[in-house]
Amino acid sequence: MANHHYHHQNHDQNGLKQGQVVVVMVPLPAQGHLNQLLQFSRLVSSYNIPVHYVGTTTHNRQAKLRVHGWDPLSVANIHFHEFPTPSFLSLPPNPDASNSFPTHLQPLFEASLDLRKPVATTATHTLTHSSKKKPFPLEPEILKEVPSLEGCFSSEFMDFIVTQQKYLNFNSGNLYNTCKAIEGPYIDLLSDGQISESNKHWAIGPFNPVEICDLKKLNQRHKCLEWLDEQTPNSVIFVSFGTTTSFTDEQIKELAIGLEKSEQKFIWVLRDADKGDVFEGEVRKPELPDGFEERMEGKGVVVRDWAPQLEILGHPSTGGFMSHCGWNSCMESLTMGVPIAAWPMHSDQPRNSVLITKVLNVGVVVKDWACRVELVTSLTVERAVRRLMASEEGDKIRKRAAELGGAVRQSVAAGGVSRTELESFIAHINREINYL
């Protein structure tokens, strides 16, 4: 589950009124983090607390342009601050790399450390990935399924994480983009102090909206949503692998053939991984098999631009999601009650896929992490899609996902456990600032 640390200080010398609370967000400038902290900004700002979102000009633009389900420019108390960073190499991704981690973004990550300097006296945000061995009272069979971190990160990024450990000294607590409906036992363990020594934890997810504003009236809907309107309920599988995945030409061909042979309707977002600057330079346009798009006319849609993922997942015609299992995608899919065909690539995704398929039982495995270096064949794709979209087992999985989605949405409603946790956090930072 995504974890953010918070740190508080009172700064009358900076012009803030005594007792005024402000929140500063400093995300790692990769889409999954930009989006997650912008969504969190929406939640905090709803309590009339000014939020200051810090990034480069390019990445603030990226965050605002790509956000799903709401308009950040319509929220008066979210303030964007653009600070310079050292110039960095905006390299293209390498689809043929042996490790799928987006190492081409490392120059950006290193440069982004300068974002902390202008706000270092106000806030510190850091991402860590804990791999400590702790007692964990889950079924032993499940523990055997949890993969190690081998192959999840590049060595450069692991070194980068180590350099950030010192900032944990400023950690006053942890915020999680998850809820008890999804990870109740683990959250309870955190609260009991059995996993973490820190005594403040708030599971306040999902950060993403659970209801989508109606863009139909505004004539701003993506064309794929118009196509979805014409399909029957739960008949379409959404295929998308996030912003840090680049497939080889060979893998794209196998995926295309598998989707075609499955005879299921689909929306496939076919894009290369983001570069450090998504607005600069040429982008590789992956090739599809000859005649594929013509043969799929009426049966499937290939989207090569930015797709409205939350709106697609929330559409009644969408009945499944083939995903890399990035945490934002998992939370959005579970919120909308859509089951997942899991194809993890790197980072937290292998462990997320175990949660989805083995613990929650709201998905199927496309590619097992143990086979990560192997090509996924068209037959494997075909079988996974049919299993999720056209089988009795898939219908049962979809029913469980729908029930879980209802519980997740209920958790953020008035009186729900995530809403209560969020209110607890807001009350806490108000008390802390007044106490200081």
Secondary structure, DSSP 8 states (H G I E B T S, - for coil): --EEEE-----GGGT--TT---EEE---SSHHHHHHHHHHHHHHHTTT--EEEEE-HHHHHHHHHH--SS-GGG-TTEEEEE------------TT-SS-S-GGGHHHHHHHGGGGGGGTTT---------------S-HHHHHHS--STTTS-HHHHHHHHHHGGGGGG--EEEES--HHHHHHHHHHHHHTSS-S---EEE----S-SS----TTTT---HHHHHHHTS-TT-EEEEE--SS----HHHHHHHHHHHHHHT-EEEEE------SSTTSS--------TTHHHHTTTTEEEE-S---HHHHHTSTTEEEEEE---HHHHHHHHHTT--EEE---STTHHHHHHIIIIIS--EEESS-GGGTTS---HHHHHHHHHHHHSSHHHHHHHHHHHHHHHHHHHHHSTT-HHHHHHHHHHHHHHHHHHH-
